[in-house]
Amino acid sequence: MKLAILNTSIVTSDGNYTVTTIPTYQAINICKSAMDSGYGIDSAIGHEATAAILTTILGTDIPVNRQLFSQQVGQYALVFKLNGRPDNGVELTREQLEEIGFTFKLMKRIK
């Protein structure tokens, strides 16, 4: 199953989930493992600046892909979570994203 890449920890389907904050190096390793294993990634990143910073941080091409994503049972999602909330309707630049700060979370749908 592909590793989902999300920019929010929104629950996309009914079910039970686990969500854990992980360090950046672990997010990089998880993304690399998904690519090396042949499973690949399923990006649900809808903004160019977010996709660009994730591509740089994760060392993997994270394309912009505005899609209606639905997480499957057993599927992992790597979540990019901003440490602050931008103004409504504002698309942030890469520099602004870095100023706000961020964490990564690993979310798995278990049921």
FIMARPA-655877 format. One line per field, with one value per residue: residue number from 0; residue in one letter; z, x, y of N, C-alpha, C, CB in turn. Coordinates in nm, 3 decimals, always signed. Atoms other than C-alpha are relative to their C-alpha. Glycine has a CB too. Example, Ala and Ser with C-alpha at 12.3 -4.5 7.8 and 13.67 -1.06 7.14 Angstrom:
2
k: c(0/1)
r: c(a/s)
nup: c(+0.000/-0.006)
neast: c(+0.089/-0.082)
nnorth: c(-0.119/-0.119)
caup: c(+0.780/+0.714)
caeast: c(+1.230/+1.367)
canorth: c(-0.450/-0.106)
cup: c(+0.000/+0.073)
ceast: c(+0.090/-0.077)
cnorth: c(+0.120/+0.109)
cbup: c(+0.125/-0.142)
cbeast: c(-0.099/+0.041)
cbnorth: c(+0.003/+0.046)
This chain:
111
k: c(0/1/2/3/4/5/6/7/8/9/10/11/12/13/14/15/16/17/18/19/20/21/22/23/24/25/26/27/28/29/30/31/32/33/34/35/36/37/38/39/40/41/42/43/44/45/46/47/48/49/50/51/52/53/54/55/56/57/58/59/60/61/62/63/64/65/66/67/68/69/70/71/72/73/74/75/76/77/78/79/80/81/82/83/84/85/86/87/88/89/90/91/92/93/94/95/96/97/98/99/100/101/102/103/104/105/106/107/108/109/110)
r: c(m/k/l/a/i/l/n/t/s/i/v/t/s/d/g/n/y/t/v/t/t/i/p/t/y/q/a/i/n/i/c/k/s/a/m/d/s/g/y/g/i/d/s/a/i/g/h/e/a/t/a/a/i/l/t/t/i/l/g/t/d/i/p/v/n/r/q/l/f/s/q/q/v/g/q/y/a/l/v/f/k/l/n/g/r/p/d/n/g/v/e/l/t/r/e/q/l/e/e/i/g/f/t/f/k/l/m/k/r/i/k)
nup: c(+0.000/+0.008/-0.112/+0.028/-0.048/-0.028/-0.068/-0.118/-0.057/+0.008/+0.018/+0.132/+0.008/-0.131/-0.043/-0.113/+0.045/-0.094/+0.048/-0.083/+0.047/+0.028/+0.040/+0.145/+0.059/+0.016/+0.115/+0.119/+0.016/+0.038/+0.140/+0.080/+0.000/+0.087/+0.139/+0.027/-0.001/+0.118/-0.032/+0.042/-0.081/+0.053/-0.050/-0.005/-0.031/+0.096/+0.019/+0.059/-0.101/-0.089/+0.077/+0.020/-0.125/-0.029/+0.093/-0.053/-0.130/+0.007/+0.101/+0.097/+0.069/-0.051/+0.095/-0.035/+0.045/-0.069/+0.018/-0.111/-0.048/-0.099/-0.055/-0.006/-0.118/+0.009/+0.071/-0.075/+0.058/-0.057/-0.011/-0.021/-0.084/-0.038/-0.143/-0.016/+0.095/+0.084/+0.025/+0.091/+0.142/+0.035/+0.038/-0.054/+0.073/-0.068/-0.111/-0.104/-0.060/-0.087/-0.115/-0.088/-0.056/+0.032/-0.049/+0.077/-0.074/+0.071/-0.027/+0.059/-0.018/-0.048/+0.012)
neast: c(+0.084/-0.079/-0.008/+0.068/-0.065/+0.109/-0.040/+0.084/+0.030/+0.144/+0.046/+0.062/+0.095/+0.035/-0.090/-0.088/-0.130/-0.104/-0.076/-0.118/-0.098/-0.129/-0.104/-0.017/-0.081/+0.085/+0.086/-0.084/-0.021/+0.127/+0.025/-0.101/+0.038/+0.117/-0.047/-0.091/+0.075/+0.086/+0.138/+0.012/+0.078/+0.123/+0.003/+0.125/-0.046/+0.069/-0.063/-0.134/-0.104/-0.007/-0.062/-0.141/-0.076/-0.001/-0.096/-0.133/-0.022/+0.009/-0.092/+0.082/+0.093/+0.136/+0.073/+0.128/+0.107/+0.125/+0.087/+0.083/-0.071/+0.067/-0.099/+0.046/-0.039/-0.139/-0.082/-0.067/-0.006/-0.098/+0.072/-0.078/+0.087/-0.054/+0.006/+0.089/+0.110/-0.007/+0.126/+0.090/-0.013/-0.136/-0.093/-0.129/-0.122/-0.087/-0.063/+0.101/+0.020/-0.114/+0.011/+0.105/-0.049/+0.084/-0.035/+0.054/+0.075/+0.028/+0.138/+0.037/+0.138/-0.010/+0.128)
nnorth: c(-0.117/-0.121/-0.091/-0.125/-0.121/-0.093/-0.122/-0.014/+0.132/+0.018/+0.137/+0.000/+0.111/+0.055/+0.105/-0.025/-0.046/-0.038/-0.115/-0.017/-0.098/+0.064/-0.095/-0.017/+0.108/+0.118/-0.028/+0.020/+0.145/+0.063/-0.036/+0.072/+0.142/+0.015/-0.009/+0.111/+0.126/+0.006/-0.042/-0.139/-0.093/-0.058/-0.135/-0.076/-0.136/-0.086/-0.131/+0.005/-0.027/+0.116/+0.109/-0.033/+0.019/+0.143/+0.060/-0.030/+0.064/+0.146/+0.052/+0.074/-0.089/+0.000/-0.085/-0.060/+0.089/-0.035/+0.115/+0.042/+0.117/+0.084/+0.092/+0.138/+0.076/+0.046/-0.096/-0.104/-0.134/-0.090/-0.127/-0.122/-0.082/-0.130/-0.031/-0.115/-0.004/-0.119/-0.068/+0.069/-0.025/-0.042/+0.106/-0.039/+0.030/+0.096/-0.070/-0.016/+0.133/+0.027/-0.089/+0.052/+0.126/+0.115/+0.134/+0.110/+0.100/+0.124/+0.037/+0.128/+0.043/+0.138/+0.071)
caup: c(+0.000/-0.083/+0.188/+0.195/+0.230/+0.394/+0.512/+0.789/+1.026/+0.924/+0.949/+0.592/+0.659/+0.952/+1.157/+1.431/+1.395/+1.575/+1.545/+1.673/+1.647/+1.489/+1.435/+1.089/+1.035/+1.088/+0.838/+0.586/+0.648/+0.619/+0.290/+0.156/+0.258/+0.079/-0.239/-0.212/-0.148/-0.465/-0.280/-0.347/-0.218/-0.269/-0.230/-0.119/-0.092/-0.251/-0.232/-0.429/-0.135/+0.088/-0.184/-0.244/+0.122/+0.164/-0.145/+0.005/+0.357/+0.261/-0.032/-0.248/-0.511/-0.344/-0.619/-0.580/-0.600/-0.500/-0.450/-0.233/-0.029/+0.169/+0.398/+0.380/+0.669/+0.735/+0.539/+0.685/+0.627/+0.683/+0.806/+0.776/+1.057/+1.094/+1.446/+1.388/+1.195/+0.896/+0.814/+0.628/+0.253/+0.262/+0.069/+0.249/+0.090/+0.177/+0.397/+0.587/+0.640/+0.787/+1.014/+1.156/+1.212/+1.172/+1.296/+1.131/+1.247/+1.147/+1.122/+1.065/+1.006/+1.211/+1.164)
caeast: c(+0.000/+0.131/+0.247/+0.009/+0.159/-0.083/-0.061/-0.316/-0.406/-0.770/-0.954/-1.054/-1.259/-1.450/-1.229/-0.971/-0.636/-0.307/-0.117/+0.237/+0.472/+0.799/+1.134/+1.222/+1.491/+1.229/+0.994/+1.280/+1.351/+0.982/+0.950/+1.274/+1.158/+0.826/+1.009/+1.278/+1.020/+0.830/+0.513/+0.572/+0.379/+0.035/+0.062/-0.245/-0.052/-0.250/-0.011/+0.307/+0.506/+0.422/+0.514/+0.844/+0.949/+0.848/+1.049/+1.354/+1.312/+1.220/+1.462/+1.182/+0.970/+0.641/+0.409/+0.118/-0.192/-0.525/-0.726/-1.003/-0.800/-0.945/-0.709/-0.743/-0.726/-0.358/-0.235/+0.017/+0.010/+0.300/+0.147/+0.318/+0.174/+0.237/+0.310/+0.083/-0.225/-0.193/-0.459/-0.761/-0.708/-0.337/-0.100/+0.233/+0.574/+0.842/+1.014/+0.689/+0.637/+0.986/+0.924/+0.604/+0.777/+0.639/+0.637/+0.580/+0.324/+0.275/-0.091/-0.212/-0.567/-0.602/-0.972)
canorth: c(+0.000/+0.347/+0.583/+0.878/+1.226/+1.470/+1.830/+1.781/+1.501/+1.506/+1.175/+1.093/+0.778/+0.629/+0.401/+0.381/+0.555/+0.591/+0.918/+0.963/+1.260/+1.150/+1.322/+1.450/+1.184/+0.913/+1.081/+1.082/+0.711/+0.615/+0.801/+0.648/+0.298/+0.349/+0.447/+0.176/-0.098/-0.010/+0.087/+0.455/+0.751/+0.899/+1.274/+1.468/+1.796/+2.075/+2.372/+2.434/+2.579/+2.283/+2.032/+2.215/+2.217/+1.852/+1.756/+1.927/+1.790/+1.434/+1.402/+1.260/+1.432/+1.521/+1.643/+1.880/+1.665/+1.818/+1.503/+1.367/+1.120/+0.830/+0.639/+0.261/+0.014/-0.066/+0.234/+0.474/+0.849/+1.083/+1.409/+1.747/+1.960/+2.332/+2.456/+2.757/+2.850/+3.085/+3.343/+3.205/+3.177/+3.268/+3.044/+3.056/+3.075/+2.824/+3.083/+3.149/+2.774/+2.747/+3.049/+2.899/+2.565/+2.215/+1.858/+1.525/+1.274/+0.912/+0.820/+0.466/+0.355/+0.036/-0.041)
cup: c(+0.000/+0.131/-0.039/+0.058/+0.013/+0.066/+0.114/+0.051/+0.005/-0.022/-0.128/-0.017/+0.142/+0.035/+0.124/-0.053/+0.116/-0.065/+0.099/-0.061/-0.016/-0.037/-0.152/-0.062/-0.021/-0.117/-0.130/-0.026/-0.044/-0.147/-0.092/-0.009/-0.092/-0.147/-0.036/-0.010/-0.125/+0.027/-0.044/+0.095/-0.075/+0.061/-0.004/+0.043/-0.107/-0.028/-0.042/+0.105/+0.094/-0.071/-0.017/+0.127/+0.037/-0.090/+0.052/+0.128/-0.013/-0.103/-0.105/-0.066/+0.057/-0.090/+0.062/-0.058/+0.082/-0.028/+0.122/+0.047/+0.103/+0.047/+0.019/+0.130/-0.023/-0.068/+0.095/-0.077/+0.075/-0.005/+0.031/+0.073/+0.037/+0.149/+0.030/-0.106/-0.082/-0.013/-0.106/-0.145/-0.046/-0.036/+0.037/-0.094/+0.080/+0.123/+0.116/+0.070/+0.098/+0.125/+0.101/+0.071/-0.026/+0.074/-0.100/+0.093/-0.090/+0.044/-0.073/+0.027/+0.037/-0.009/-0.088)
ceast: c(+0.089/-0.003/-0.068/+0.083/-0.110/+0.053/-0.095/-0.032/-0.151/-0.033/-0.083/-0.106/-0.035/+0.098/+0.075/+0.140/+0.097/+0.075/+0.114/+0.090/+0.134/+0.103/+0.016/+0.081/-0.083/-0.096/+0.076/+0.018/-0.127/-0.029/+0.097/-0.036/-0.119/+0.042/+0.087/-0.074/-0.087/-0.145/-0.025/-0.083/-0.125/-0.013/-0.142/+0.033/-0.054/+0.065/+0.145/+0.110/+0.018/+0.068/+0.150/+0.081/+0.005/+0.098/+0.142/+0.028/+0.010/+0.095/-0.069/-0.095/-0.140/-0.080/-0.123/-0.108/-0.125/-0.099/-0.088/+0.056/-0.082/+0.098/-0.061/+0.047/+0.142/+0.093/+0.059/-0.008/+0.106/-0.063/+0.098/-0.092/+0.070/-0.017/-0.088/-0.107/+0.009/-0.139/-0.080/+0.024/+0.139/+0.082/+0.140/+0.114/+0.080/+0.065/-0.098/-0.029/+0.112/-0.004/-0.102/+0.049/-0.100/+0.049/-0.053/-0.074/-0.017/-0.137/-0.030/-0.148/+0.005/-0.131/-0.094)
cnorth: c(+0.124/+0.077/+0.130/+0.116/+0.105/+0.127/+0.035/-0.139/-0.024/-0.149/-0.004/-0.108/-0.040/-0.111/+0.038/+0.030/+0.011/+0.116/+0.024/+0.107/-0.071/+0.107/+0.003/-0.113/-0.126/+0.019/-0.023/-0.150/-0.072/+0.027/-0.076/-0.148/-0.026/+0.002/-0.121/-0.134/-0.017/+0.036/+0.143/+0.083/+0.044/+0.138/+0.056/+0.143/+0.094/+0.134/-0.015/+0.019/-0.119/-0.117/+0.025/-0.023/-0.147/-0.074/+0.020/-0.077/-0.152/-0.062/-0.086/+0.099/-0.018/+0.093/+0.065/-0.090/+0.029/-0.112/-0.019/-0.133/-0.074/-0.106/-0.138/-0.067/-0.055/+0.099/+0.104/+0.132/+0.079/+0.139/+0.113/+0.097/+0.129/+0.024/+0.121/-0.004/+0.129/+0.065/-0.076/+0.043/+0.041/-0.123/+0.046/-0.032/-0.102/+0.065/+0.018/-0.133/-0.031/+0.088/-0.051/-0.125/-0.112/-0.123/-0.101/-0.094/-0.122/-0.046/-0.131/-0.027/-0.148/-0.077/+0.079)
cbup: c(+0.122/-0.114/+0.044/+0.059/-0.096/+0.090/-0.099/-0.032/+0.142/-0.115/+0.125/-0.106/-0.080/+0.001/-0.110/+0.098/-0.072/+0.033/-0.014/+0.016/+0.099/-0.115/+0.067/-0.028/+0.091/+0.131/+0.006/+0.018/+0.132/+0.089/-0.021/+0.061/+0.143/+0.027/-0.022/+0.108/+0.123/-0.059/+0.151/-0.136/+0.037/+0.031/-0.079/+0.098/+0.008/+0.047/+0.128/-0.108/+0.080/+0.049/-0.138/-0.044/+0.114/-0.015/-0.141/+0.026/+0.097/-0.032/+0.066/+0.069/-0.153/+0.152/-0.122/-0.054/+0.012/-0.046/-0.027/-0.041/+0.059/-0.060/+0.133/-0.123/+0.029/-0.074/-0.109/+0.027/+0.006/-0.079/+0.108/-0.138/+0.127/-0.080/+0.053/-0.009/+0.074/-0.140/-0.045/+0.039/-0.039/+0.117/-0.153/+0.133/-0.025/-0.096/-0.047/-0.060/-0.110/-0.076/-0.045/-0.081/+0.149/-0.149/+0.143/-0.077/+0.047/+0.028/-0.042/+0.056/-0.131/+0.141/+0.138)
cbeast: c(-0.096/-0.048/+0.148/-0.144/+0.117/-0.106/+0.006/-0.130/+0.059/-0.059/-0.084/+0.105/+0.059/-0.146/+0.097/+0.001/-0.013/+0.097/-0.090/+0.076/+0.013/-0.015/+0.135/+0.069/+0.121/-0.080/-0.055/+0.138/+0.050/-0.116/+0.016/+0.141/-0.035/-0.104/+0.080/+0.105/-0.087/+0.006/-0.027/-0.059/+0.085/-0.127/+0.095/-0.104/+0.156/-0.134/-0.009/+0.013/-0.035/-0.140/-0.067/+0.015/-0.064/-0.140/-0.015/+0.014/-0.112/-0.141/+0.108/-0.080/+0.001/-0.006/-0.041/-0.012/+0.042/-0.056/+0.082/-0.153/+0.135/-0.130/+0.055/+0.051/-0.101/+0.004/-0.082/+0.147/-0.139/+0.138/-0.109/+0.053/-0.042/-0.067/+0.139/+0.079/-0.137/+0.056/+0.024/-0.145/-0.094/+0.066/-0.010/+0.023/+0.084/+0.109/+0.053/-0.129/-0.007/+0.131/-0.038/-0.129/+0.026/-0.001/-0.059/+0.111/-0.139/+0.109/-0.098/+0.088/-0.088/+0.047/-0.064)
cbnorth: c(-0.001/+0.088/+0.024/+0.000/+0.048/-0.066/+0.116/+0.080/-0.011/+0.086/-0.051/-0.018/-0.121/-0.054/-0.034/-0.121/+0.135/-0.121/+0.128/-0.133/+0.121/-0.105/-0.035/+0.133/-0.030/-0.028/+0.145/+0.068/-0.060/+0.052/+0.154/+0.017/-0.046/+0.112/+0.131/-0.008/-0.008/-0.136/-0.014/+0.006/+0.122/-0.091/+0.089/-0.067/+0.007/+0.024/+0.082/+0.105/+0.126/-0.041/-0.013/+0.146/+0.082/-0.060/+0.060/+0.151/+0.036/-0.041/-0.080/-0.117/-0.026/+0.046/-0.081/+0.149/-0.150/+0.140/-0.126/-0.011/+0.039/-0.066/+0.053/-0.079/-0.116/-0.128/+0.069/-0.038/+0.072/-0.005/-0.009/+0.061/-0.076/+0.112/+0.024/+0.132/-0.008/-0.035/+0.145/+0.026/+0.105/+0.077/-0.034/-0.067/+0.130/-0.052/+0.137/+0.057/-0.109/+0.022/+0.141/-0.031/+0.014/-0.025/-0.027/-0.075/+0.055/-0.109/+0.112/-0.116/+0.025/+0.000/-0.024)
